[in-house]
Amino acid sequence: MKIEDKVVGEANAAFLLENSNDSSFITNSDYSLYKSTLLDSGTTVDIFNDLSRFQEFRKAPRSHVVRCGNHFARVLGYGNVNVDVQKGNKRSILRIKDAAYCPDFMTNLVSFIKLKKRGIFWDTENNLLYRKADGSVICSLQEIAGQQVINFRPITRQYEAFATNRIPRRRKLTSRDPRPPRRGDGMLWHRRLGHPGPMAVHKLGQNSLGVKLTGPSIVQCSHCSLAKIKRQISRRPPQRDRSVPGMEIHVDWTDLEEAYDGYVRVIFFTDAASGLVTPYFMTTYGTEKENLTALKDYVENMEKRYQVKVKVVRSDDELFTKRTRAWLRKKAIDAELSAPRTQAQNGVAERSGGVVIAKARAMRIGANLPHDLWKEMVNTAAYLQCAQ
C-alpha cells in the first residue's frame, strides 16, 4: 500500500539540491554557505542539513515532505538546534525548536515566519533581529553572497580533486596501534545517571578507557531546566523611610511544645527601625481573637509607652482576617501581606524571632532547666536582645 506524502511546510526551491543523472561533480558541500544558517522569509519550517547539530532528535514519519516549488524534499527527522549568533561584542545562542532534518538542502534555513510567531522581528535598516516585547537585540545579521546570514561557518574545499599525488596519505593503522577513543552520547549518559551536572559526565569520560563524553549543560537539557530551576524572591526595598520607629512592624509566629502554664505559641512583633522585639504568648495556635488581642495591646503599648505611632504592619495571611483588617483601617494602619510560602519577604521578623528562640534554647540548656519553662526563657532572651 502506497503511503501518501504529507506536506509539513514550504521552503525556497533555490536551496534544494536537485538529483541529476549527469556527470557533474556539483554537490551541496560546494556551496559556500553549506554549513551556515540563513534567515529566509519564504520558508515556513526551520530546515537543517547536518544531523550532528540536532538535540533530542526523533525520526519523522515516512510521509513527511517539504514542498520546494515543483519538487519535494523528504524530512528524515525533527529536533532542537542551538545556533551560535553574534550579539554585539558577545556571543549568544538562538534556540530553534522542532527543526526539520533534510540533507537534500544546500544550506540551513531559519524561517522568519516562525520567528515572528515567537515575537522576534527583523530590523532591515540595522540588519538585526530583535524581540518586540522589550526591544532587546537577539543577534545581528551578515549579508554574504546576497543572503542574510545568522551564523556563518566557512567550509574548506579541495579544488584539486584529481591531484591525488599532492594529497598527503595517512599511515594505515594496524592492530598494534591503540584504538581511537569512541565518542559517546553525553546526553544519553546524562539521562542514565539521573541528570547530573556537566562535570560529572565529563569526569566519567576521563576515567573511562576508549571513550570521550561531553556532558550537556543545564540549559541544554530541557528536563534539567525545569527540575533545577531556582525560585527568585523579590527583595526590592520599600519606598518609605524605615529608619523612623513604628513606620514598619513585622509579625511572625513560632510554635513550641506546651509550657507548664498552657502556652503553646509565641508571636513576635519586631520594629524594623529600632529592632525592638516584643513577644506575646498564646494558648491557641493562632485564633483570630487571640491574634487581634495581641496586636491591639502591642499598638496601644507603643503609643502610650514610647509615643510611637504604628504606620505599617507586615505579615502573612494568617494575621489579616476580616476583623483585623477592619480594626487596622479604623486605626489608619496599613496592612502589607507577604507572598504565600515566601518567608524571605518577612525576613526581619523571621530572623529576629529565630535569634530570640536560639538564645532562649541555649540559656535553657546551659541552666539545665526543663523544656516546659521555655516561656520564661523566651521572655528573658527577648529582654536581653533589646538591651544589647
C-alpha positions in Angstrom: 0.0 0.0 0.0 1.5 3.3 -1.1 1.8 6.0 1.6 0.6 9.4 0.5 3.1 12.3 1.2 2.1 14.8 3.8 3.5 18.4 3.2 4.6 19.8 6.6 5.9 23.1 5.2 7.3 25.0 2.2 10.8 26.1 1.5 12.8 28.1 -1.0 13.4 25.9 -4.0 16.7 27.7 -4.8 18.4 26.0 -1.9 17.2 22.5 -2.8 19.8 20.2 -4.3 18.3 18.6 -7.4 19.4 15.0 -8.1 20.6 14.9 -11.7 21.9 11.9 -13.6 24.6 13.8 -15.5 28.3 13.5 -14.8 28.8 16.8 -12.9 30.6 16.8 -9.6 28.5 19.5 -8.0 27.3 18.6 -4.5 25.7 20.6 -1.7 29.1 21.0 0.0 30.3 23.1 -3.0 28.0 25.9 -1.9 29.9 28.5 0.2 27.0 28.7 2.7 26.6 25.0 3.1 27.4 24.9 6.8 25.9 28.4 7.5 22.5 29.3 8.8 20.4 31.7 6.8 17.3 33.8 7.5 14.6 33.0 4.9 11.2 34.7 4.7 9.9 32.2 2.1 10.3 29.2 4.3 7.6 28.1 6.7 9.6 25.4 8.5 13.2 25.5 10.0 15.5 23.2 8.0 19.0 21.9 8.9 21.1 19.6 6.8 23.6 18.4 9.5 22.4 15.7 11.8 25.2 16.3 14.4 23.7 19.7 15.3 20.4 18.2 16.5 19.4 17.7 20.1 16.5 15.4 21.2 16.3 14.1 17.7 13.4 11.9 16.7 12.6 10.2 13.5 9.9 11.7 11.2 7.1 9.7 9.7 7.9 8.4 6.2 5.2 10.5 4.6 6.6 13.9 5.8 7.9 16.1 3.0 8.7 19.8 2.4 7.4 21.4 -0.8 10.0 23.3 -2.8 8.2 24.6 -5.9 7.6 21.6 -8.1 9.9 19.4 -6.1 9.6 17.7 -2.7 12.3 17.1 -0.1 12.0 14.2 2.3 12.1 15.0 6.1 14.1 12.4 8.0 13.5 13.7 11.5 12.9 16.6 13.9 14.8 18.0 16.8 16.1 21.1 18.5 19.1 23.1 17.3 21.2 25.7 19.1 22.5 28.3 16.6 25.5 30.4 17.7 24.8 34.1 17.0 26.7 37.4 17.4 25.1 39.9 19.8 27.2 43.0 19.6 30.6 42.0 21.0 29.2 39.0 22.8 28.2 35.6 21.5 24.8 34.1 22.3 22.6 31.2 21.4 19.3 31.2 19.3 17.3 28.1 20.1 15.4 26.6 17.2 12.7 24.1 18.3 11.2 21.3 16.1 13.6 21.9 13.2 13.4 19.5 10.3 16.4 17.4 9.2 16.6 17.5 5.4 20.0 16.5 4.0 18.9 17.4 0.5 19.2 21.2 1.2 22.4 23.2 0.2 22.2 25.2 3.5 20.4 25.6 6.8 17.3 27.8 6.8 15.6 29.6 9.7 12.0 30.6 9.0 11.3 34.2 9.5 7.6 33.4 9.7 8.2 31.1 12.8 10.4 33.8 14.4 7.5 36.3 14.0 5.2 33.9 15.9 7.8 33.9 18.7 7.8 37.8 18.8 11.1 38.1 17.0 11.2 40.7 14.2 13.8 41.8 11.6 15.1 45.4 11.6 16.1 45.7 7.9 17.7 49.1 8.5 20.2 48.0 11.1 20.1 44.3 9.8 19.4 42.7 13.2 16.8 40.5 14.9 15.1 42.0 17.9 12.4 41.0 20.4 9.3 43.1 20.0 8.2 42.8 23.7 11.1 44.6 25.2 13.1 45.7 22.2 16.1 43.6 23.2 18.5 42.6 20.4 18.7 38.9 19.6 21.5 38.9 17.1 23.0 40.8 14.2 22.9 39.5 10.6 25.6 39.4 7.9 24.9 39.9 4.2 27.0 37.2 2.4 26.5 36.2 -1.2 23.3 38.1 -1.3 21.8 36.2 1.7 21.0 37.3 5.2 23.3 35.0 7.3 22.5 34.4 11.0 25.6 32.1 11.6 28.4 31.9 9.1 30.5 28.7 9.1 33.2 28.7 6.4 33.9 25.4 4.6 37.2 24.1 3.2 37.0 22.9 -0.3 39.5 20.8 -2.3 39.6 22.2 -5.8 42.3 19.9 -7.0 40.1 16.8 -6.7 42.3 14.8 -9.1 45.7 15.8 -7.9 46.0 12.7 -5.7 49.7 12.8 -5.6 49.7 16.1 -3.8 47.4 14.9 -1.0 49.5 13.5 1.9 48.5 9.9 2.6 47.9 8.9 6.2 49.7 5.9 7.6 47.5 2.9 7.7 46.5 1.8 11.2 47.4 -1.7 12.3 46.4 -3.8 15.2 49.4 -2.6 17.1 48.1 0.9 17.2 45.8 1.8 20.0 42.2 2.2 19.1 41.0 5.7 18.8 38.6 6.8 21.5 34.9 6.5 20.6 32.7 9.5 21.1 29.8 8.5 23.4 26.5 10.2 23.6 26.8 12.6 26.5 23.0 13.3 26.6 22.3 9.5 26.8 24.6 9.0 29.8 23.4 12.3 31.3 19.9 10.6 31.5 21.2 7.3 32.6 23.0 8.8 35.6 19.9 10.7 36.7 20.6 14.1 35.2 23.8 15.1 37.0 25.8 18.2 36.3 28.0 18.5 33.2 31.2 18.0 35.2 30.0 14.5 36.4 29.6 13.3 32.8 33.0 14.9 31.8 34.7 13.0 34.7 33.1 9.8 33.6 34.6 10.2 30.2 38.0 11.0 31.6 38.0 7.9 33.8 36.7 5.5 31.1 39.0 3.8 28.6 38.4 4.3 24.9 35.5 6.7 25.1 35.0 10.5 25.2 32.0 12.0 26.8 30.8 15.6 26.8 28.0 16.3 29.2 25.3 18.8 28.4 24.8 22.0 30.5 21.6 22.5 32.5 20.4 24.9 29.8 20.8 22.3 27.0 18.7 19.7 28.9 15.1 20.9 28.9 14.3 18.5 31.8 17.1 19.9 34.0 16.0 23.4 33.2 12.5 22.7 34.6 13.6 20.5 37.5 16.5 22.5 38.8 15.0 26.0 38.4 15.5 28.2 41.4 12.9 30.5 42.9 13.9 34.2 42.7 12.5 36.2 45.6 11.8 39.9 45.2 13.9 41.8 47.7 13.1 45.3 46.4 13.3 47.8 49.3 10.1 49.7 50.1 9.7 53.4 49.0 9.5 54.6 52.6 11.9 55.7 55.3 12.3 52.6 57.6 14.6 54.5 60.0 11.5 56.0 61.8 10.3 53.9 64.8 6.9 52.5 64.2 7.0 53.0 60.5 7.1 49.3 59.8 6.2 46.4 62.2 6.9 42.8 61.2 4.9 39.9 62.8 5.8 36.3 63.0 4.9 33.2 65.0 6.8 30.2 66.5 5.1 27.0 67.6 6.6 25.2 70.6 5.6 22.4 72.9 3.1 23.1 75.6 4.6 25.0 78.5 3.9 24.5 82.2 1.2 27.2 82.2 -0.5 26.0 79.0 1.1 28.3 76.4 1.9 26.7 73.0 2.8 29.6 70.8 4.7 32.9 70.8 4.1 35.8 68.5 6.9 38.3 67.8 6.3 42.0 67.0 9.6 43.5 65.6 10.1 47.1 64.9 12.2 47.4 61.7 13.8 50.7 62.7 14.9 50.0 66.3 15.0 46.2 66.2 12.7 46.1 69.3 11.3 42.6 69.7 8.2 42.1 71.8 6.9 38.6 72.4 3.3 37.7 73.2 2.4 34.2 74.4 -0.7 32.3 73.2 -2.6 29.4 74.4 -4.0 28.5 71.0 -2.5 28.1 67.5 -3.3 31.5 66.1 -7.1 32.1 66.5 -8.4 35.4 65.2 -9.4 36.6 68.7 -6.0 35.9 70.3 -4.1 37.4 67.3 -6.2 40.6 67.4 -5.9 40.9 71.2 -2.1 40.7 71.0 -2.0 43.3 68.1 -4.2 45.7 69.9 -2.2 45.5 73.1 1.1 46.0 71.2 -0.2 49.1 69.3 -1.5 50.7 72.4 1.7 49.9 74.3 3.8 51.6 71.6 1.6 54.7 71.6 1.4 55.1 75.4 4.8 53.9 76.5 7.0 55.1 73.6 4.7 57.7 72.0 5.3 55.9 68.7 2.5 55.7 66.1 2.4 52.4 64.1 2.1 53.1 60.4 2.5 49.7 58.7 2.1 46.1 59.8 3.7 43.5 57.6 2.8 39.8 58.0 1.4 36.8 56.1 -2.2 36.0 55.5 -2.6 34.4 59.0 -2.9 37.7 60.7 -5.0 39.7 58.3 -8.5 38.4 58.9 -11.7 40.4 58.2 -12.0 41.7 61.8 -8.3 42.5 62.0 -8.3 44.4 58.7 -11.3 46.4 59.8 -9.6 47.4 63.1 -6.4 48.4 61.2 -8.4 50.6 58.8 -10.0 52.3 61.9 -6.6 53.0 63.3 -5.2 54.2 59.9 -2.6 51.5 59.9 -1.6 49.9 56.5 -1.6 46.1 56.2 1.1 44.6 53.9 0.7 41.0 53.0 3.8 38.9 52.1 3.6 36.3 49.3 2.4 32.8 50.4 5.1 30.4 51.5 7.7 33.1 51.0 9.4 33.6 54.4 12.2 35.7 52.9 9.8 38.6 52.3 9.1 38.8 56.0 12.8 38.3 56.9 13.0 40.9 59.6 10.6 39.1 61.9 11.8 35.6 60.8 15.4 36.5 61.7 14.7 38.4 64.9 12.4 35.6 66.2 15.0 33.0 65.3 17.7 34.8 67.2 15.5 35.0 70.3 14.5 31.3 70.1 18.1 30.3 69.7 19.2 32.4 72.6 16.4 31.0 74.8 17.3 27.5 73.9 21.0 28.0 74.7 20.1 29.6 78.1 17.7 26.7 79.0 20.3 24.0 78.1 23.0 25.9 79.9 20.9 26.1 83.1 19.7 22.5 82.8 16.1 23.6 83.0 13.1 21.6 81.7 11.6 22.3 78.3 8.3 23.4 79.6 9.9 26.6 81.0 10.5 27.9 77.5 8.1 30.8 78.1 10.4 32.3 80.8 13.5 31.7 78.7 11.9 33.4 75.6 10.8 36.4 77.7 14.3 36.8 79.2 16.0 36.3 75.8 13.8 39.0 74.2 14.6 41.4 77.0 18.4 40.8 76.6 18.1 41.1 72.9 16.6 44.5 73.1 19.0 45.6 75.8 22.1 44.9 73.7 
